[in-house]
Amino acid sequence: MNQDLMHTLEQITGEEQEILDGRTQVRKTLYTAGSDFTIDSRKMLEKGRLIDVRTHTRFIDFPRHKHNYIEIMYMCRGRTTHIINNGDRVTLETGDLLFMNQHCSHEVLPAGKDDIGINFIILPEFFDVAFDMMEEENVLSNFIISTLMRDSSQSQYLHFHVSDVLPVQNLVENMVWSLENRQLNGQKIAQTTMGLLFLQLLNYTDRIEQGKADRYASRLAMAALRYIEENYKEASLTELARRENQSVYELSRLIKAQTGFTFKELLQLKRFNKAASLLAETRLPVTDIIEAVGYDNTSYFYRRFSQKYGMSPKKYRAAHSGASPSP
């Protein structure tokens, strides 16, 4: 990270100086006006802002709390240890990212002087631009969006081990710098940067730890989604089950339970999404596109494509590419 920016972030805050001078508890009135310890976005964000950053408070145990916003924590340097929900112990190392939705509760064990963490305080509507930038109906992006935005009491978090992924590190640093320095159009820049960050993170889903009760099931579901993304032309549930040393029945049941879709539905979603992209962005003949996405039954493809998009592939191409229909 840029040394000037790091120098700014490592400065002792007024709150931290009080702690160093003998204060033994976090001053909760800085974070909430309520009786429970739910950190209030109205205390943390200026009116009209959808995102801001602050350095994590060091030198003291930050007691169990919730947020009425989405929090992303990034470790600029050192490490922090979090006790999340009902006891999940998560240690963030330098370069790690921790995404927590509004239902997560967590405690942060005392951090030292050289443990510099950044908290992104984000209202849900901030993500509108980022989500629009992701591929429409991408099964992996939908899985991540659902984890962060799900309207339920289920606590969720995503821990990304991406310290060695340079594009991710650069994007996070750019976002911190822009917000910390109140750059002109900083919020719009941050929204676009967040979109680029999500696009990069979609390439590293193997680096995710997800906060769910059944982590093994969650890992298998994520493996299934990645398998479909990378092998949509020839993907089969039987082959995936062989790779993961699972029975076809159990893996099918698990995928449905974890994602809300069957393997066949997820595969079809990916294939038609890819076909639509190729129709809009290339001049490949429709027959070649059908083959490229894994179908050998042309009439079936035409029928299902028309059902999904309300028009034939040729008309879809004309409507989305601005060109006349191709063969």
Buried (B, 14 or more C-beta within 10 A) or exposed (E): BEEEBBEBBBEEEEBBEBBEEEBEEBEBEEBBEEEEBBBBBEEBBEEEBBBBBBBBBBBBBBEEBBBBBBBBBBBBBBBBBBBBBEEBEBEBEBBBBBBBBBBBBBEBBBBEEEBBBBBBBBBBEBBEBBBEBBBEEBBBBBBBBBBBBBEEEBBBBBBBBBBEBEBBBBBBBBBBBBBBEEBEEBBEBBBBBBBBBBBBBBBBBEBBBBBBEEEEBBBBBBBBBBBBBEBBEEBBBEEBBEEBEBEBEEBBBBBBEBBEBBBEBBBBBBBBBBBBBBBBEBEBEBEEBBBBBBBEEEEEBBEBBBEBBEBBBBBBBBBBBEEEBBE
